[in-house]
Amino acid sequence: MILVSTDFITGKNLETIQIVKGSIVQSKHMGKDIMAGFKTIVGGELKGYSDMINEARAKATKRMVEEAGELGADGVINIRYASSTVMQGAAEVMVYGTAVKFK
C-alpha cells in the first residue's frame, strides 16, 4: 500500500475509490501524567506524551490502511492528520485520505 500526502502518485494513473480514515483515542497512565506535570515546571520535551502521540498516529494509520485494503485500494493519497485533546492525558488522533486503485 502506497501512502502519500500529495494528490498524485508519480507514474501512476489513479482511479478514486472513496475517503478512508482511521482514529484512536489514547491516554497515558496516571504515573506518567503526574511526571509530565512536574516536567512542565522546568520545561523540555514531555517524552511520554511524544511517545503516546507517535503510537496513536501509527495505530490510526494502520486502521486507515486496513479500511483501504478492504476496499481493494492500492494506495491512499492526500493523507492528513489531525489531533485534539479529549481530556487531560488523553488525545484523539485521526488520519484520513483518499483510497485509490491503479489503472
PyMOL commands that set and color helices and strands:
alter all, ss='L'
color gray80, all
select helices_A, chain A and resi 30-42+47-70
alter helices_A, ss='H'
color red, helices_A
select strands_A, chain A and resi 2-3+14-27+75-87+90-102
alter strands_A, ss='S'
color yellow, strands_A
deselect
rebuild
show_as cartoon
